[in-house]
Amino acid sequence: MKSLKSTTRETVAAYGFLLPNFLGFMIFTSLPVLASFLLSFTKWDLLSGPPSFVALRNYIQLLGEPKFWFYCWNTIYLMLAIPVSMAGSLVLALALNQKLKGLVFFRTVYFLPTISSGVAIYILWTFIYNPDFGMLNAMISKFGFLLGLELHGPNWLHDKDWSKPALIIMNIWQTVGGYNMILYLAALQGVPRDLYDAAEVDGANGWQKFWAVTWPQISPTTFFIAIMSIIGGFQAGFDPAYIMTGGGPEESTTTIIYYLYNEAFKWHHMGYAAAIAWVLFLIIYLFTLMQWRFYGKTVHYY
């Protein structure tokens, strides 16, 4: 048996290893979060002295602001890319789970948009969406010419009716071959081969094997991806809005997070911005709870 002195030494050593991470969490996460919560009850512009307490005024003003709800709608609209991207990631994972030649090459190509610089991607897509010399409108015109029609592409990033669909298309392209595909691929490789053999003995075709074997086995991964995608979707939209559209046209691409940025660092309404952050946290929390309550029951755990 270990002596008391040896056990104490190991305990001290364990706490010593934990201490740097604990201090880092407290200093860089817990304390800033607490500070932002307290700041949300104040009015402060960073320049005219210390914060002044305004109680719930920031929250009342925010929830009564029509623009805030419009930005919430923009954010949810842009999240329509999530189910399409998830379905595309699953299809790619199913394809890349086969024994094909050049598999490593295709996995690398599909994953490249995820590891590429976001700024470079947004600048590239700004050129692609250019209404005069952009590649997308050129392809639309060429297709119309082949059909004997005169087709002209829309003014993608400068038309409020097309700006959000343009960002959705770009987001799908950027994420369909990313981490979700890797997670699905890992989940597919963890499905026991015996289950497929048993399904084949029962005479199941490809679709029946997918629906009866593959889908239940990867449902925990799908549940995890759905939750993380929804959380990320509510926190997304800043980079493309800042680089590609400036939140326009007519604020059609201004999301909650971009609104928060403008209030905090453009107009210096730090207390109001902190209130936006906490309302966003509550929205994400409620959506996550609903997913756990309704979709969590359909997950198969083995």
Order of alpha helices (4+ residues) and beta strands (2+ residues): alpha-alpha-beta-beta-alpha-alpha-alpha-alpha-alpha-alpha-alpha-alpha-alpha-alpha-alpha-alpha-alpha
